[in-house]
């Protein structure tokens, strides 16, 4: 039997570009910032695998961003603690402009009712579960 938290939780794979945008945003009410805050508050349960966590770490620690490593470690630790670790589901019938994005899609496909939140929807097949940060904010508010 599912707990009340599980029933009301929104599961989502968060694309790296959303995390970067949230951390770069000077507006704490930007859609990416709201999405990341919802993850940190447990309103969104992040779905991930090790490849996604490695991608987060690799990108977020790039010199050009100047993000604090301890803050990045806290975010990654939180995702590991509250998130759902999932395996990839091989997708053979879709075309991706950037093969590095496939992992996000395949992990999202591994659990029913999981969204994929991305700022680059054109990088993914047009599916109802592939949403922008703005669309995820609408889902959170509904």
Secondary structure by P-SEA (a helix, b strand, c coil): ccccccccbbbbbccaaaaaaaaaccccccaaaaaaaaaaacccbbbbcaaaaaaaaaaaacccccccaaaaaaaaaaaaacbbbbbbccccccccccccaaaaaaaaaccccbbbbcccccccccccccccaaaaaaaaac
